[in-house]
Amino acid sequence: MAPAKKGGEKKKGHSAINEVVTQEYTISIHKRIHGAGFKKRAPRAFKEIWKFAMKEMGTPGVCIDTRLNKAVWAKGIGNVPHQIHVRPSRKRNEDKIHQISFILWLPMYLLPLSKIYRQSMWMRTNR
């Protein structure tokens, strides 16, 4: 057995949390709000998106973009979309007032319309 070093300096490793990161995720809201009451679906969807962002990016502070807010509430409180695509970015907080070192920004990006939806829209306009 090798003797342990005494008084040796520890090297500080490079932490992945300290980097500015942007990734793309598809969040399945449907499975996360299953069983929620009719009037609690959109508020619970926001709580679940917030928890998902905190877990994936490892930051205590999460800011949700207004576009994401509008997308969740587009069909009302009870009809939340099944999936939503987000691009969270973890950025260093330069504001010295808050103690949170990183803030997570959650903008939503829209995907092109599905083929079935485009066909139904085309059929409606060509009547």
BASE-606559 format. One record per residue: residue number from 1; x, y, z of N, C-alpha, C in turn. Coordinates in Angstrom, 2 decimals, always signed. Each point is the difference from the previous one (the first is absolute). Last residue first. Layout:
BEGIN
<n=NUM nxx=X nyy=Y nzz=Z caxx=X cayy=Y cazz=Z cxx=X cyy=Y czz=Z>
...
This chain:
BEGIN
<n=127 nxx=-61.87 nyy=+24.98 nzz=-50.41 caxx=-1.41 cayy=-0.44 cazz=-0.11 cxx=-0.76 cyy=+0.90 czz=-0.91>
<n=126 nxx=+4.85 nyy=+0.00 nzz=+1.69 caxx=-0.37 cayy=-0.29 cazz=-1.39 cxx=-1.43 cyy=-0.51 czz=-0.14>
<n=125 nxx=+2.15 nyy=+1.03 nzz=+4.24 caxx=+0.10 cayy=+1.22 cazz=-0.80 cxx=-0.47 cyy=-0.22 czz=-1.44>
<n=124 nxx=+0.14 nyy=-3.62 nzz=+3.13 caxx=-0.94 cayy=+1.01 cazz=+0.48 cxx=+0.00 cyy=+1.24 czz=-0.89>
<n=123 nxx=+3.11 nyy=-3.49 nzz=-0.80 caxx=-1.35 cayy=-0.42 cazz=-0.37 cxx=-1.03 cyy=+1.03 czz=+0.45>
<n=122 nxx=+4.48 nyy=+0.65 nzz=+1.23 caxx=-0.12 cayy=+0.17 cazz=-1.44 cxx=-1.41 cyy=-0.36 czz=-0.45>
<n=121 nxx=+1.15 nyy=-0.77 nzz=+4.46 caxx=-0.11 cayy=+1.44 cazz=-0.24 cxx=-0.20 cyy=+0.28 czz=-1.48>
<n=120 nxx=+0.83 nyy=-4.41 nzz=+1.28 caxx=-1.33 cayy=+0.39 cazz=+0.44 cxx=-0.22 cyy=+1.50 czz=-0.21>
<n=119 nxx=+4.25 nyy=-1.76 nzz=-0.98 caxx=-0.99 cayy=-0.51 cazz=-0.94 cxx=-1.41 cyy=+0.43 czz=+0.40>
<n=118 nxx=+3.58 nyy=+1.06 nzz=+2.89 caxx=+0.08 cayy=+0.80 cazz=-1.22 cxx=-1.04 cyy=-0.46 czz=-1.02>
<n=117 nxx=+0.42 nyy=-2.49 nzz=+3.95 caxx=-0.58 cayy=+1.30 cazz=+0.29 cxx=+0.01 cyy=+0.88 czz=-1.25>
<n=116 nxx=+2.12 nyy=-4.18 nzz=-0.23 caxx=-1.45 cayy=-0.18 cazz=+0.11 cxx=-0.68 cyy=+1.34 czz=+0.23>
<n=115 nxx=+4.74 nyy=-0.14 nzz=-0.06 caxx=-0.56 cayy=-0.21 cazz=-1.33 cxx=-1.53 cyy=-0.11 czz=+0.04>
<n=114 nxx=+2.53 nyy=+2.92 nzz=+3.76 caxx=-0.01 cayy=-1.39 cazz=-0.43 cxx=-0.71 cyy=-0.12 czz=-1.35>
<n=113 nxx=+2.64 nyy=+4.51 nzz=+1.47 caxx=-1.27 cayy=-0.69 cazz=+0.20 cxx=+0.07 cyy=-1.43 czz=-0.53>
<n=112 nxx=+4.47 nyy=+2.42 nzz=+1.80 caxx=-0.93 cayy=+0.11 cazz=-1.12 cxx=-1.25 cyy=-0.81 czz=+0.26>
<n=111 nxx=+2.42 nyy=+1.79 nzz=+4.31 caxx=+0.35 cayy=-0.90 cazz=-1.09 cxx=-0.96 cyy=+0.22 czz=-1.16>
<n=110 nxx=+1.72 nyy=+3.42 nzz=+4.14 caxx=-1.10 cayy=-0.67 cazz=-0.68 cxx=+0.53 cyy=-0.88 czz=-1.12>
<n=109 nxx=+2.09 nyy=+1.74 nzz=+4.97 caxx=+0.08 cayy=+0.17 cazz=-1.44 cxx=-1.07 cyy=-0.86 czz=-0.65>
<n=108 nxx=+1.20 nyy=+2.59 nzz=+5.03 caxx=-0.65 cayy=-1.08 cazz=-0.72 cxx=+0.20 cyy=+0.24 czz=-1.48>
<n=107 nxx=+2.94 nyy=+1.50 nzz=+4.69 caxx=-0.81 cayy=+0.39 cazz=-1.14 cxx=-0.56 cyy=-1.23 czz=-0.70>
<n=106 nxx=+2.29 nyy=+1.04 nzz=+4.84 caxx=-0.73 cayy=-1.06 cazz=-0.70 cxx=-0.81 cyy=+0.54 czz=-1.17>
<n=105 nxx=+4.48 nyy=+0.95 nzz=+3.60 caxx=-0.97 cayy=+0.67 cazz=-0.87 cxx=-0.66 cyy=-1.06 czz=-0.85>
<n=104 nxx=+2.89 nyy=+0.31 nzz=+4.91 caxx=-0.37 cayy=-0.81 cazz=-1.15 cxx=-1.11 cyy=+0.70 czz=-0.77>
<n=103 nxx=+4.22 nyy=+1.55 nzz=+3.46 caxx=-1.43 cayy=+0.12 cazz=-0.30 cxx=-0.27 cyy=-0.79 czz=-1.27>
<n=102 nxx=+4.01 nyy=+0.27 nzz=+4.22 caxx=-0.39 cayy=-0.27 cazz=-1.38 cxx=-1.50 cyy=+0.14 czz=-0.15>
<n=101 nxx=+2.06 nyy=+1.00 nzz=+4.16 caxx=+1.12 cayy=+0.24 cazz=-0.89 cxx=-0.34 cyy=-0.22 czz=-1.47>
<n=100 nxx=-2.86 nyy=+1.75 nzz=+4.47 caxx=+0.05 cayy=-1.11 cazz=-0.94 cxx=+1.11 cyy=+0.29 czz=-1.01>
<n=99 nxx=-1.38 nyy=+3.08 nzz=+3.43 caxx=+1.03 cayy=-0.94 cazz=+0.41 cxx=+0.12 cyy=-1.18 czz=-0.96>
<n=98 nxx=-1.54 nyy=+5.38 nzz=-0.86 caxx=-0.50 cayy=-1.34 cazz=+0.25 cxx=+1.15 cyy=-0.93 czz=+0.34>
<n=97 nxx=+1.02 nyy=+4.47 nzz=-0.99 caxx=-1.05 cayy=+0.07 cazz=+1.01 cxx=-0.46 cyy=-1.41 czz=+0.38>
<n=96 nxx=+3.24 nyy=+1.17 nzz=-3.49 caxx=+0.55 cayy=-0.28 cazz=+1.33 cxx=-1.07 cyy=+0.01 czz=+1.09>
<n=95 nxx=+0.12 nyy=-1.15 nzz=-5.52 caxx=-0.65 cayy=+0.86 cazz=+0.98 cxx=+0.47 cyy=-0.38 czz=+1.40>
<n=94 nxx=+1.14 nyy=-2.37 nzz=-4.05 caxx=+0.89 cayy=+1.12 cazz=+0.30 cxx=-0.57 cyy=+0.92 czz=+1.06>
<n=93 nxx=-0.50 nyy=-5.43 nzz=-1.51 caxx=-0.75 cayy=+1.15 cazz=+0.48 cxx=+0.98 cyy=+1.10 czz=+0.37>
<n=92 nxx=+0.37 nyy=-4.19 nzz=-3.73 caxx=+0.50 cayy=+0.53 cazz=+1.26 cxx=-0.76 cyy=+1.27 czz=+0.35>
<n=91 nxx=-2.26 nyy=-3.98 nzz=-2.92 caxx=+0.90 cayy=+1.15 cazz=-0.12 cxx=+0.43 cyy=+0.47 czz=+1.37>
<n=90 nxx=-2.60 nyy=-4.21 nzz=-3.02 caxx=+0.48 cayy=+0.35 cazz=+1.33 cxx=+1.04 cyy=+1.10 czz=-0.17>
<n=89 nxx=-4.37 nyy=-1.82 nzz=-3.05 caxx=+1.39 cayy=+0.43 cazz=+0.00 cxx=+0.37 cyy=+0.47 czz=+1.40>
<n=88 nxx=-4.05 nyy=-3.15 nzz=-2.95 caxx=+0.48 cayy=+0.70 cazz=+1.19 cxx=+1.46 cyy=+0.38 czz=-0.14>
<n=87 nxx=-4.11 nyy=-1.28 nzz=-3.24 caxx=+1.43 cayy=+0.12 cazz=-0.16 cxx=+0.53 cyy=+0.77 czz=+1.22>
<n=86 nxx=-4.73 nyy=-3.13 nzz=-1.49 caxx=+0.65 cayy=+1.14 cazz=+0.64 cxx=+1.50 cyy=-0.05 czz=-0.28>
<n=85 nxx=-5.22 nyy=-2.16 nzz=-1.46 caxx=+1.42 cayy=+0.01 cazz=-0.31 cxx=+0.62 cyy=+1.25 czz=+0.60>
<n=84 nxx=-4.52 nyy=-3.30 nzz=+1.12 caxx=+0.47 cayy=+1.34 cazz=-0.31 cxx=+1.51 cyy=-0.07 czz=-0.17>
<n=83 nxx=-4.93 nyy=-3.28 nzz=+0.23 caxx=+1.46 cayy=+0.15 cazz=+0.03 cxx=+0.35 cyy=+1.44 czz=-0.30>
<n=82 nxx=-4.55 nyy=-1.06 nzz=+0.59 caxx=+0.57 cayy=-1.24 cazz=+0.50 cxx=+1.51 cyy=+0.09 czz=+0.14>
<n=81 nxx=-3.36 nyy=+4.33 nzz=+0.55 caxx=+0.59 cayy=-0.85 cazz=-1.04 cxx=+0.68 cyy=-1.23 czz=+0.60>
<n=80 nxx=-4.25 nyy=+2.20 nzz=+2.46 caxx=+1.44 cayy=+0.28 cazz=-0.12 cxx=+0.57 cyy=-0.89 czz=-1.11>
<n=79 nxx=-4.83 nyy=+1.53 nzz=+1.99 caxx=+0.49 cayy=-0.67 cazz=-1.20 cxx=+1.45 cyy=+0.39 czz=-0.26>
<n=78 nxx=-2.65 nyy=+1.82 nzz=+3.67 caxx=-0.19 cayy=-1.45 cazz=+0.05 cxx=+0.58 cyy=-0.77 czz=-1.16>
<n=77 nxx=+0.08 nyy=+4.90 nzz=+0.61 caxx=+0.55 cayy=-0.59 cazz=+1.22 cxx=-0.07 cyy=-1.53 czz=-0.01>
<n=76 nxx=+0.29 nyy=+2.69 nzz=-4.74 caxx=-0.72 cayy=+0.16 cazz=+1.25 cxx=+0.62 cyy=-0.78 czz=+1.14>
<n=75 nxx=+1.72 nyy=+0.43 nzz=-4.54 caxx=-1.31 cayy=-0.65 cazz=-0.10 cxx=-0.78 cyy=+0.08 czz=+1.31>
<n=74 nxx=+4.36 nyy=+2.05 nzz=-0.35 caxx=-0.66 cayy=+0.31 cazz=-1.26 cxx=-1.40 cyy=-0.60 czz=-0.10>
<n=73 nxx=+3.71 nyy=-0.08 nzz=+3.56 caxx=-1.34 cayy=+0.51 cazz=+0.26 cxx=-0.82 cyy=+0.22 czz=-1.27>
<n=72 nxx=+4.53 nyy=-1.57 nzz=-0.19 caxx=-0.68 cayy=-0.89 cazz=+0.94 cxx=-1.45 cyy=+0.43 czz=+0.20>
<n=71 nxx=+2.78 nyy=+2.68 nzz=-2.73 caxx=-0.21 cayy=-1.30 cazz=-0.63 cxx=-0.74 cyy=-0.96 czz=+0.92>
<n=70 nxx=+1.30 nyy=+4.31 nzz=+1.57 caxx=-1.10 cayy=+0.10 cazz=-0.96 cxx=-0.29 cyy=-1.35 czz=-0.66>
<n=69 nxx=+3.69 nyy=+0.27 nzz=+2.93 caxx=-1.24 cayy=+0.24 cazz=+0.75 cxx=-1.20 cyy=+0.03 czz=-0.95>
<n=68 nxx=+4.27 nyy=-0.18 nzz=-1.87 caxx=-0.35 cayy=-1.30 cazz=+0.58 cxx=-1.31 cyy=+0.11 czz=+0.78>
<n=67 nxx=+1.77 nyy=+3.93 nzz=-1.69 caxx=-0.46 cayy=-0.83 cazz=-1.12 cxx=-0.40 cyy=-1.39 czz=+0.49>
<n=66 nxx=+1.97 nyy=+3.13 nzz=+3.00 caxx=-1.42 cayy=+0.26 cazz=-0.23 cxx=-0.55 cyy=-0.81 czz=-1.17>
<n=65 nxx=+4.13 nyy=-1.78 nzz=+3.09 caxx=-0.25 cayy=+0.99 cazz=-1.02 cxx=-1.50 cyy=+0.17 czz=-0.22>
<n=64 nxx=+2.62 nyy=-1.54 nzz=+4.57 caxx=-0.77 cayy=-0.56 cazz=-1.11 cxx=-0.38 cyy=+1.13 czz=-0.95>
<n=63 nxx=+4.01 nyy=-1.15 nzz=+3.90 caxx=-0.85 cayy=+1.04 cazz=-0.57 cxx=-0.70 cyy=-0.60 czz=-1.22>
<n=62 nxx=+2.71 nyy=-1.91 nzz=+4.71 caxx=-0.53 cayy=-0.26 cazz=-1.33 cxx=-0.89 cyy=+1.16 czz=-0.41>
<n=61 nxx=+3.96 nyy=-1.77 nzz=+3.96 caxx=-0.81 cayy=+1.09 cazz=-0.54 cxx=-0.43 cyy=-0.29 czz=-1.42>
<n=60 nxx=+2.82 nyy=-3.02 nzz=+2.54 caxx=-1.16 cayy=+0.27 cazz=+0.85 cxx=-0.92 cyy=+1.08 czz=-0.56>
<n=59 nxx=+3.18 nyy=-3.72 nzz=-2.73 caxx=-0.01 cayy=+1.37 cazz=+0.50 cxx=-1.22 cyy=+0.22 czz=+0.88>
<n=58 nxx=+1.48 nyy=-3.93 nzz=-3.00 caxx=+0.70 cayy=+0.12 cazz=+1.28 cxx=+0.08 cyy=+1.42 czz=+0.53>
<n=57 nxx=-2.03 nyy=-2.32 nzz=-4.11 caxx=+1.07 cayy=+0.97 cazz=-0.11 cxx=+0.73 cyy=+0.25 czz=+1.31>
<n=56 nxx=-3.68 nyy=-3.19 nzz=-0.40 caxx=+0.88 cayy=-0.23 cazz=-1.14 cxx=+1.20 cyy=+0.94 czz=-0.02>
<n=55 nxx=-3.39 nyy=+0.42 nzz=+3.42 caxx=+0.67 cayy=-1.29 cazz=+0.09 cxx=+1.02 cyy=-0.18 czz=-1.12>
<n=54 nxx=-2.77 nyy=+3.88 nzz=+0.11 caxx=+0.92 cayy=+0.00 cazz=+1.14 cxx=+0.81 cyy=-1.29 czz=+0.05>
<n=53 nxx=-3.38 nyy=+0.32 nzz=-3.25 caxx=+1.11 cayy=+0.89 cazz=-0.32 cxx=+1.02 cyy=+0.04 czz=+1.14>
<n=52 nxx=-4.00 nyy=-2.42 nzz=+0.64 caxx=+0.82 cayy=-0.65 cazz=-1.02 cxx=+1.24 cyy=+0.84 czz=-0.31>
<n=51 nxx=-3.26 nyy=+1.81 nzz=+2.89 caxx=+0.75 cayy=-1.07 cazz=+0.66 cxx=+0.93 cyy=-0.71 czz=-0.98>
<n=50 nxx=-2.87 nyy=+3.29 nzz=-1.77 caxx=+0.97 cayy=+0.63 cazz=+0.90 cxx=+0.86 cyy=-1.06 czz=+0.70>
<n=49 nxx=-3.61 nyy=-1.42 nzz=-2.61 caxx=+1.04 cayy=+0.54 cazz=-0.88 cxx=+1.12 cyy=+0.61 czz=+0.84>
<n=48 nxx=-3.77 nyy=-1.47 nzz=+2.34 caxx=+0.76 cayy=-1.14 cazz=-0.52 cxx=+1.12 cyy=+0.45 czz=-0.95>
<n=47 nxx=-3.02 nyy=+3.21 nzz=+1.73 caxx=+0.81 cayy=-0.54 cazz=+1.10 cxx=+0.87 cyy=-1.15 czz=-0.49>
<n=46 nxx=-3.07 nyy=+1.84 nzz=-3.03 caxx=+1.10 cayy=+0.92 cazz=+0.27 cxx=+0.89 cyy=-0.50 czz=+1.12>
<n=45 nxx=-3.86 nyy=-2.46 nzz=-0.99 caxx=+0.95 cayy=-0.12 cazz=-1.11 cxx=+1.19 cyy=+0.93 czz=+0.22>
<n=44 nxx=-3.65 nyy=+0.25 nzz=+2.94 caxx=+0.87 cayy=-1.13 cazz=+0.31 cxx=+1.02 cyy=-0.21 czz=-1.11>
<n=43 nxx=-3.24 nyy=+3.40 nzz=-0.60 caxx=+0.93 cayy=+0.32 cazz=+1.09 cxx=+0.93 cyy=-1.15 czz=+0.35>
<n=42 nxx=-3.27 nyy=-0.84 nzz=-3.36 caxx=+1.02 cayy=+0.96 cazz=-0.43 cxx=+0.92 cyy=+0.42 czz=+1.14>
<n=41 nxx=-3.63 nyy=-2.99 nzz=+1.09 caxx=+0.92 cayy=-0.56 cazz=-0.97 cxx=+1.10 cyy=+0.97 czz=-0.42>
<n=40 nxx=-4.00 nyy=+0.26 nzz=+3.12 caxx=+1.37 cayy=+0.04 cazz=+0.52 cxx=+1.03 cyy=-0.47 czz=-1.01>
<n=39 nxx=-4.95 nyy=+0.06 nzz=-0.40 caxx=+0.43 cayy=+1.38 cazz=+0.22 cxx=+1.43 cyy=+0.10 czz=+0.51>
<n=38 nxx=-2.01 nyy=-4.31 nzz=-0.85 caxx=-0.17 cayy=+0.82 cazz=-1.19 cxx=+0.56 cyy=+1.40 czz=+0.17>
<n=37 nxx=+2.16 nyy=-3.91 nzz=+2.97 caxx=-1.34 cayy=+0.49 cazz=-0.26 cxx=-0.03 cyy=+0.97 czz=-1.17>
<n=36 nxx=+3.68 nyy=-3.96 nzz=+0.36 caxx=-0.27 cayy=+1.32 cazz=+0.56 cxx=-1.42 cyy=+0.42 czz=-0.36>
<n=35 nxx=+2.21 nyy=-4.06 nzz=-1.53 caxx=-0.73 cayy=-0.10 cazz=+1.25 cxx=-0.30 cyy=+1.34 czz=+0.65>
<n=34 nxx=+4.06 nyy=-0.23 nzz=-3.26 caxx=-1.06 cayy=-1.02 cazz=-0.03 cxx=-0.66 cyy=-0.08 czz=+1.37>
<n=33 nxx=+3.81 nyy=+2.76 nzz=-1.66 caxx=-1.21 cayy=+0.58 cazz=+0.61 cxx=-1.16 cyy=-0.97 czz=-0.02>
<n=32 nxx=+4.34 nyy=-1.17 nzz=-1.74 caxx=+0.29 cayy=+0.65 cazz=+1.27 cxx=-1.23 cyy=+0.59 czz=+0.67>
<n=31 nxx=+0.04 nyy=-2.13 nzz=-4.37 caxx=+0.22 cayy=-1.00 cazz=+1.04 cxx=+0.26 cyy=+0.64 czz=+1.36>
<n=30 nxx=-0.67 nyy=+2.88 nzz=-3.75 caxx=-1.17 cayy=-0.87 cazz=+0.18 cxx=+0.20 cyy=-1.00 czz=+1.13>
<n=29 nxx=+3.42 nyy=+2.99 nzz=-1.70 caxx=-0.85 cayy=+0.57 cazz=+1.05 cxx=-1.14 cyy=-0.96 czz=+0.33>
<n=28 nxx=+4.99 nyy=-0.43 nzz=-2.18 caxx=-1.32 cayy=-0.63 cazz=-0.11 cxx=-0.85 cyy=+0.47 czz=+1.17>
<n=27 nxx=+4.36 nyy=+2.29 nzz=-2.60 caxx=-0.58 cayy=-0.35 cazz=+1.29 cxx=-1.38 cyy=-0.57 czz=-0.25>
<n=26 nxx=+4.80 nyy=+0.74 nzz=-2.77 caxx=-1.43 cayy=-0.14 cazz=-0.21 cxx=-0.58 cyy=-0.49 czz=+1.31>
<n=25 nxx=+4.79 nyy=+2.89 nzz=-1.19 caxx=-0.74 cayy=-1.09 cazz=+0.62 cxx=-1.43 cyy=+0.00 czz=-0.51>
<n=24 nxx=+5.42 nyy=+2.25 nzz=-0.78 caxx=-1.39 cayy=-0.10 cazz=-0.44 cxx=-0.64 cyy=-1.23 czz=+0.63>
<n=23 nxx=+4.26 nyy=+3.60 nzz=+1.55 caxx=-0.37 cayy=-1.31 cazz=-0.53 cxx=-1.46 cyy=+0.03 czz=-0.42>
<n=22 nxx=+4.56 nyy=+3.19 nzz=+1.85 caxx=-1.31 cayy=+0.04 cazz=-0.64 cxx=-0.27 cyy=-1.36 czz=-0.61>
<n=21 nxx=+3.61 nyy=+2.59 nzz=+3.88 caxx=-0.44 cayy=-1.14 cazz=-0.80 cxx=-1.38 cyy=+0.28 czz=-0.58>
<n=20 nxx=+4.69 nyy=+2.00 nzz=+2.79 caxx=-1.25 cayy=+0.46 cazz=-0.59 cxx=-0.43 cyy=-1.05 czz=-1.02>
<n=19 nxx=+3.05 nyy=-1.16 nzz=+4.46 caxx=+0.00 cayy=+0.38 cazz=-1.41 cxx=-1.38 cyy=+0.53 czz=-0.41>
<n=18 nxx=+1.23 nyy=-1.85 nzz=+4.39 caxx=+0.42 cayy=+1.39 cazz=-0.19 cxx=-0.03 cyy=+0.45 czz=-1.46>
<n=17 nxx=-0.97 nyy=-4.53 nzz=+1.52 caxx=-1.08 cayy=+0.90 cazz=+0.42 cxx=+0.37 cyy=+1.45 czz=-0.32>
<n=16 nxx=+3.03 nyy=-3.68 nzz=-0.55 caxx=-0.89 cayy=+0.19 cazz=-1.15 cxx=-1.13 cyy=+0.96 czz=+0.33>
<n=15 nxx=+5.11 nyy=-0.18 nzz=+2.16 caxx=-1.40 cayy=-0.33 cazz=+0.26 cxx=-0.84 cyy=+0.30 czz=-1.23>
<n=14 nxx=+5.37 nyy=-1.30 nzz=+1.09 caxx=-0.85 cayy=+0.88 cazz=-0.80 cxx=-1.44 cyy=-0.42 czz=+0.18>
<n=13 nxx=+3.77 nyy=-0.82 nzz=+3.90 caxx=-0.42 cayy=-0.46 cazz=-1.32 cxx=-0.87 cyy=+1.04 czz=-0.70>
<n=12 nxx=+3.99 nyy=+0.40 nzz=+3.82 caxx=-1.41 cayy=+0.30 cazz=-0.24 cxx=-0.32 cyy=-0.41 czz=-1.43>
<n=11 nxx=+3.82 nyy=-2.04 nzz=+3.42 caxx=-0.26 cayy=+0.72 cazz=-1.24 cxx=-1.50 cyy=+0.25 czz=-0.11>
<n=10 nxx=+2.94 nyy=-0.54 nzz=+4.63 caxx=-0.96 cayy=-0.63 cazz=-0.89 cxx=-0.16 cyy=+0.86 czz=-1.25>
<n=9 nxx=+4.34 nyy=-0.58 nzz=+3.46 caxx=-1.05 cayy=+0.87 cazz=-0.49 cxx=-0.90 cyy=-0.77 czz=-0.96>
<n=8 nxx=+2.87 nyy=-1.99 nzz=+4.35 caxx=+0.00 cayy=+0.20 cazz=-1.44 cxx=-1.15 cyy=+0.90 czz=-0.43>
<n=7 nxx=+1.25 nyy=-1.82 nzz=+4.51 caxx=+0.21 cayy=+1.40 cazz=-0.34 cxx=+0.05 cyy=+0.27 czz=-1.49>
<n=6 nxx=+0.83 nyy=-4.88 nzz=+1.12 caxx=-0.43 cayy=+0.94 cazz=+1.03 cxx=+0.29 cyy=+1.41 czz=-0.48>
<n=5 nxx=-0.91 nyy=-5.19 nzz=-2.31 caxx=+0.71 cayy=+1.28 cazz=-0.01 cxx=-0.55 cyy=+0.89 czz=+1.09>
<n=4 nxx=+0.01 nyy=-5.49 nzz=+0.23 caxx=-0.79 cayy=+1.15 cazz=-0.43 cxx=+0.84 cyy=+1.26 czz=+0.05>
<n=3 nxx=+1.88 nyy=-5.14 nzz=-0.87 caxx=-0.28 cayy=+1.00 cazz=+1.04 cxx=-0.75 cyy=+1.19 czz=-0.58>
<n=2 nxx=-0.44 nyy=-5.07 nzz=-1.95 caxx=+0.82 cayy=+1.20 cazz=-0.14 cxx=-0.35 cyy=+0.99 czz=+1.10>
<n=1 nxx=-0.25 nyy=-5.51 nzz=-0.07 caxx=-0.84 cayy=+1.17 cazz=+0.00 cxx=+0.89 cyy=+1.23 czz=+0.00>
